[in-house]
Amino acid sequence: MNRRDFLNKGMIGVAGAMSVATVSRSAFAAVPEVISKPDASTAGPWSPDQEIAYRPVVTLNGWTLPYRLNGGVKEFHLVAEPVVREMAPGFSVNMWGYNGQSPGPTIEVVEGDRVRIFVTNRLPEPTSVHWHGQRLPNGMDGVSGLNQKPIGVGKTFVYEFQAKRAGTFMYHPHADEMTQMAMGMMGFWVTHPKMPTEAIPAVDRDYCFLLNAFDVEPGSKTPNINTMLDFNIWGFNSTVYPSISPLVASLGDRVRVRVGNLTMTNHPIHIHGIEFEVTGTDGGPVPPSARWPEVTTDIAVGQMRQIEFIADEPGDWAMHCHKSHHTMGAMGHDVSTLIGLNHQGLVGRIQNLVPDYMVMGERGMYDMKQMEMPLPLNTYPMMAGTGPYGPIGMGGMFTVLKVREDLAPDDYRDPGWYEQPPNTQAYEWTGELPTAPEAQPKGSSAPASASVKKPGAGGGHQGHH
């Protein structure tokens, strides 16, 4: 991906305002260059050569699409195409997306900008693009059959409109959307205000990502598009933990996180260690007087939530969907629950017939975090990810907010695991357990006796391990 080459090669103008129906054949010789990003790493903030009055967003495990200026219009080129997304090492999924990735690249503009988006269809069927939440002419809204003809296979259409209001939006197809969105066709759109306002203030870090759900049978690579609810792969920006990048912040940073949901169910996104406010939705910024503190916000289907907080507690703080199955992967929904059943002797007999047979659920699922369970090729494990103290036991829609002192403003590298200061970590108690206080007799004013030992008075473990 080379932004300078993109700008230098693509400066041939396209005369006049263009719409979906009015692009001449000669104009196609001047379409902006196609820029693709083949890997699932997190790109740093992208900004054009000219000065900007906003802090660019960082798309978790994604990137921002460069544009070219043509007569004062910002021109982008999206290519709808089949892609292969490596959701985790050794686990790749056949998807449909844009410019080499699913989700597609984030589009960033400024309030009041005139934008022109070329959309080329390299899918095996017609498509279109709906600009979710935008105020625009009806013919640019992207619902095939209602607002426009579908973009045929091999065809290029052009959308042009003004980014009228600041906020966070999404883009996705409105043509065979059940198939195309289930295959991963979606992307983020951020319209920055011309200048910071009380409703949209300046921040030190600005992140965005989309929520994803796929049904990928173990050993396969292509999602089942007919699944309605029983998905088994849940991710942030089509990536699953431990491959999801952390969100990093310097102590005291004001952080904005924009999260969009185009899956088939809601997701309560929870962050440990901080309180945040919901400061925006697809409909625009939430007035400061209408905000309240939260640690979890539920994001319904087709919604975006923008949250903001002060990163004032150092550490590694979990950030995840609070639906427990959404922090797991490749789950078999038809496996019986056998918690508490005695399988003694049974496993050995079965393993004589099926050597790789394993019992699941006799003592709960925690054992699964430490087992080396044989899996079919190209299968994401049910529980993935290891921290500094052993298996984390979560995967899927899970990542970490890493707050550190003196992190450089433009440093988005993973700072590694947090080292807790002395006497600030939970530890094992090996001493005598205190007895509970006795209940006071009714009407008695005498305090109940208790045999609670003072710290350090007994054989309890007082240190760390």
N, C-alpha and C positions, 0 to 999 in steps of 0.2 A: 504494500500500500504506500504510494508515494504522492503526498499532497501537492508538492511543488510541481511535479510533472503533470499532475491533474490540472492545476491552474494554468500552467504554461501551454499545454497542448490544447486546452479547450476554450480558448478565448475568441474563436470565430463566433460572431453574433448570430442570434436567431431573431429576425426582424418581426416586430409587431407582437401584440398580445395573442396568445394561442389558447385554444380550448381543446377539449376532448375531440371535437368533431372537425376542427379547422386547421390541422397541421398539414402543410403541403409536403409532397414527396421530397422536394429539394431541401426542405428544412431538416430532414433526417440526416443529411450529411454533416450536420453541425450539432448532433446530440452530444451531451456531455459524456466524457469518458466513463466507462464502467470501472468502478473500484470495488474490489472484493477483499475480504479478510478470511483466510482459510482456517484459522485456529480459534479456540475458545478461551483465549487469555483475555484479561482485562486490559484494555488500552488506556493510556493516560488521557487527560483532558485535551481535546483538540480545539484549537482556535485559529481563525484565519489570519492572514498577514496584517490586515487592518486592525486598528485598536477597537476593543470591545468594552462595553460597560457592564459586563456580567461575568460571573465565574462559570466556566463551562462544566457540564455534568460529566461524571464518570459512570459509564454503563458497566455494571457488574458482569464480568465475563462477556463483554461486548465492546462496542466502539461507536464513534460518531461519524456519520457520513459527510465527507467534505463536499463543498459546493463550489461553483464558479459564479462570478458576478458577470452578468450580461446586460448592459444597459440599465443597471440599477436593480435587476431582478436576480434573486438567488436561485440558481438552477441545480437540481439534483437529478441523479439517475438511479432508479431502483430497478433491479432485475429479479423478477419472480422465477425461481428455478428449484429443481431438486438439489438437496444438499445432504451431506453426511456430517452429523454432529457428534463429536466425541464428548459424551456427557460425563464420562469418568475414564481414567486410564483402562484400556482394554474393553470399554463398553461404548460402542458406536451405534447410532440410530439413524436409519434412513428418514429424512424429513423433507419438507418443502419449506423454503424460506426466501430470503432476499440477499443478493450480493454475497453469496457463499456461506451464509450463516442463518440459523434460526435461534432466537428471533433475528429479524433484520436489524440493520444499523439504526441508531438513534438519529433523528433529524432535529437539529437545533437552529432556531431562528430568533429574531427579536420582534417584539410587538410592533406592528405596522409594516413589517417587511412584505414585499411582493415576492411570492415564491412560485416556482415552476418546476414540477416534478415529472420527468419522463419515466414511464413505467413500461418495461419490456417484458413480455411474457415468454419464458422458456419452459413453462410447464407443459404437460401433455394434454391439458384441457384449458378452456377459457377461464379468465379470472377478472378481477377488478380490485380497486383499493378504496376503502371507506376511511375517511379521516375523522376518527371517532372523537366527538366533542367539539369539533371546529365549527365556527360560523363562516359559511361560504356560500357561493351561488348554488342553487339546487342542482344544476347540471354537473357540479363537481363533487357531489356527495358520494358517488361511487357505488350505488346499489344497481347492479346490472339488471337490465330489463325495466327498471323504474326511472333511473336518472340518466342512463347511458346504455349503449350497446356493450356487451362484454368485450374484454380485450382478447382477441383470438390468439391462437397458438402462433408464435413467431411475430406477433404484431407489437407495435409501440404506441401507446396513447400518452397524452399530456394533460396533466391537471395544473390549473393555475388559479391562485386566489391570494388574498391578503390575509396574513396572520393577524386577525383583528384584536385578539385579546391574549394577555399573558396567562400561562398556565401549563399544565401537563396533560397530554393527550396520547392517543394510541392510533395505530393504523393497522388494518386487517382487511381481508377480502370480504366482499358481499356477493360472491358467486360460488356456488357449491361450498359454502362456508363450513358446513359440517365436516367435509373431507379436508378442505384446505387449512382450516384452523386446527383440526385434530392432528394434522401433519406438521404444525408448527409455524404457520404463516401469520406473523404479527410483528409489531415493532413499536417503539416509543417515539413520541414527538414532544419536544420541549420548546415553548415560546417564552423567552425571557422578557421581563419588562424593560422598557428603555432605560429606566433608572430604578434603583431600589426604592421601595415604598414601604409604608407601615405594614401593609398586608403581605408584601413579598420583599422582605428585607434581604440585605446581603448576607451570605453565609460563607463559612470557611471551607466546607466540603459539601458537595452536592452529588448524590448517588441516585441511580435509577435502575430498575430491573422489572421484568415481567414474571408472573407466576405461570407455571406450566404443569400439565398433567398428560401423561401418555400411558397407554396400555401396551407394553412390550413383553410378549411371552418369553420366559427364560429360553435362551438359545436362539432367539430370533432377532431381527434388526428393524422390522417395519411395524409401526404402531397399528393396533386394531382401531380403525376409525369408527366402528359401530358401537364401541363401549360408551355407556352413558355415565356410570358412576364408579364402577369397579376398576379404577386405574391403579397401577402398581409402581409407576415412576413419577415422582413429584420433584420439581426443580425450581430453581431461580434462574431465569434466562437460559432455559434448556441445559442446565448444568446441575449435577447432584453432588452433595457433599461426599468426600472431602475435596472435590475439584472446584467447588464454588469459592471464589476469592473472598477474603475477609474485607470488611469495611474498616478502614483505619482512620484514626483521628488523633490529633494532638490534644493534650489535656487543656480543656477550656474552649475548644473549637465549638462553634455553632454548626451543626450538621443538619442537612436536609436529605431525606430519603423519599424517593417517589416510587411507589409500587403499584403496578397495574395487574388486573386479573381478567384474563380471557379464557379461563378454564370452565369446567362444567359445574363447579361448586365453589362455595365461599372459603376463605382462608383467614383465620384470626392470627395475624402476625404479631408476635410477642418479642420484646427485647428486654433482656435482663440488665439490671444495674443502673438504669436511668428511667426518668419519666419523660414522656414526649407530649406534644400537642399535635392534633390533626390540623394542619394549616391550609390544606387545599384539597379539592376534589376535581373531577373532570369538569365540573361546572364553574370552577374558578377558585380564588382564594377565600378562605373562611375569615370573616372579620375577626380581629383580635378579641372583641368583646364576646364572641360566640364560642371561643375555644375552652377546653378543659383538659386537665392532665390525664394521661392514660399510660399504661404499659403494654396494652394489647389493643389493636384495632382490627375489626372484622372487615374484610374487603370482599364484597359480593361480586357476583359474575358481572362483567362489563363495567366494573368500577375502577377508579384510580384513587389512591389515598396518598397525600403528601404529608409527611410528618417532619417535625423539627425538634431538636433537643440540644442541650449543652452537654458535651462530653466531659463531665466533671469528676468522674470516678475512674482512675486507672485500672486496667485489667483486661482480661479476655472474657467478654460477655456474650453469652449465647443469643442468637437471633434466629427465630424459627417459626414455622406454622404451628399453632397449638393443637391442631388435630393430630393426635399421636401417630396415626398410621401414615401421615404425610411426612414424617421424619424417618421413614423406613423405605426399603426398596424391594422390588421383585417378590412381593408377598404372595403366597398362595392363599386365596380367599376361602378355599374349600377344605383346608387342613383342619382336622378335628382338634378341639381343645382337650388335652389330656392331663391338665394340672392336677396333681395329687394321686394319680393312678400309679400303682406299683408295676413297673415293667421288668422287674428282676427276672432274668432268665429268658425273657422273650426276645430281647434284642439279639443275643447271641445266636439263637435258633434261626431268626430271620436273616441275619448276616451270612449264615451258611448258604443261603439261597441268593441273597442280594448283598454283596460285600459292602457296598457304600451306604447301606440303610442307616438312618439316624432317627432317633426318637426326638420329637419336638414337643415341648410343652409340659413335660413331667414336673419340672421345677421352675416353670415360667420360661421366659425367652432370654433371660440374661446370659445363659450359657452360650447362646448363639454368637455373642460378641467375641468369644475367645476360641470358638471351634474353627478348625480349618475344614470347612464343608465343601466337598467337591461340587462344582457348579458347571452347567453347560457353558460352552464357549459364548462369549459376548453376553454375559449375564451380570447385571449389577447385584452385588450381595444385599441381603436383607438388612443387615446392619453394617455400617462402614465408618471408618474414621477412627484415628487413635490420637489421643492427646498426651500431654506430658506425664499423666498418671495412669495411662492404660486406655482400653477401648472406651470411646465416648458413648457408643450404643445408639447413635442417631445418624441418619443420613438424609437423603432427599432434600426437603426444604429446610435446610439448616446451614447456618454459617456463623461467623464470630465477628463481633464488634471489638476491635482491638484499639484501646485508648492508651496512649503513651505520652510521657512528658517530652517536650522539646522535639516533636516530630516536625520536620520541615514542611512548610505549607504545601508544596507540590510533590511531596514524597508519598506515594501510594503503595510502596513495597510492603510485603508482609514482614513485620518486625520480629517474627518468631513468637514463642510462647512466653507468657508473662510469668515473672518470678515474684511470688507473693512475699511481702516483707515479713520479718520474723513475727511470730505470734498472731498471725492474721489468717491462718488456715485451719480448717476443721481437722481434728486428729482423733485417733483411737483412744478410748478410755479403758485402762486395764485395772483400775483400782476397784474398791468396794462401791457398789451402787448405793446412793442414799435412799433411805426409806421415806415413804410419803408421810406427810404430817397426818396425825390422827384427827378425826372430826371432833369438834368441840361439842360437849353435851349442850342440849338446848337450854338456854338461859344462863349458861356459864360465861363468866367474863375472863376466866383464866386462859392464857394462851395454850394451845395444844403443843405437846412436846414433839420434837423432831430430832432425828439423829443425823442431820446433814453435817458432813464434815467441811471445815473450811478448806479452801484451795491450798494444796500443799501439805495438809495435815495427815493424809493417808498415803496409800501406795499407788495413787492414780498417776497416769501418764500425763505429765505437764508440758511436754515438748511437742515437736513436730516430727513427722516422718515423711 
